[in-house]
Amino acid sequence: MSVTSQPNSLFQLVDPNSVKPHPLYLSIYGELEDVSDVMRLIQHSQYPRPLLITMENTIVNGHPYWKAALLLGWNQIPVEIRDFPDREAELEALLLENADRKKTTEQKVREAIAWEGIEKVKAKRRQKMAATTTNQKLGRRVKTTLVENFPASSPGQTRDKVAKLVGLGSGRNYSKAKKVVTAIDKLRQQGNDKSANDLRKALNEQSVDAATKLIKAHPSQSAKQTDDPERSCWNCQFCSKEQVKDNHTFYCYKFGLLSFLEKDAQTRGDSYLAPLRTTSGKVQRCAIKLPHFYRFLSLN
């Protein structure tokens, strides 16, 4: 069942000035939205449906109607106040409520980026749930065994899933379009609005490939690509962000509980990577022996 259809809501009338737009909505669809048609629609008829808002008065669905009500000077609008179980459920509801609207390619990409973040959180939750079940079956102490070494969905599978969800076709096409949107954001941060607008126009009015070619043709106008950071425990994909019992211990999905008192993040990352390097500098697959257990590590 969709999160948007799970009732845990309160319906009432509120002052439209007391609610606020959702940051995700603004980042995806922008602030400059023409609501003249919506104004004509609601001016001579009842409000089509209550706005969906959070307990903090943040709009999840109905932004155009809210904006139109403000411009019309209305003092009250109907709302549905919903208590979402978590942030991901709230974001998912926002994206699903806007699934049928007409969108530019850039907006589809920004939706896909949001979906990708939601899917990553869901994947981690599935890992923890599976770990809890396994720990209980084996009689382990769940409080100290945070997560088992279960495989997560590959980045390629996630990209394909979100690309299909928002209408971008393949994960490969989404990856290229994501680089274009990243370049647009970087150009805007640098104050290069003209290049950002040119890139946006190519993406929305021509194609993803056209925008990609524009970046390659004018590399100085695109966002500068930095080299991949040197591998350490701070940027490793297996490092858990979950808080543990003290500030010097962290949980690794590959090696379990580790302590920075024994090795700092950079030293530990280098020591794990060094045995895997061949004479050509490439990383090969091998087994690393650690105290009390063995694990197979494959790094790219």
Secondary structure by P-SEA (a helix, b strand, c coil): ccccccccbbbbbbccccbbbbaaaaaaccccccaaaaaaaaccccccccbbbcccccccccaaaaaaaaaacccbbbbbbbbcccaaaaaaaaaaaaccccccaaaaaaaaaaaaaaaaaaaaaaaaaaaaaaaaaaccccccccccccccccaaaaaaaaaaaaccccaaaaaaaaaaaaaaaaaaaacaaaaaaaaaaaaacccaaaaaaaaaacccccccccccccccccccccccccccccccbbbbccccccccccccaaaaaaaaaccccccccbbbbbbbbcccbbbbbbcc
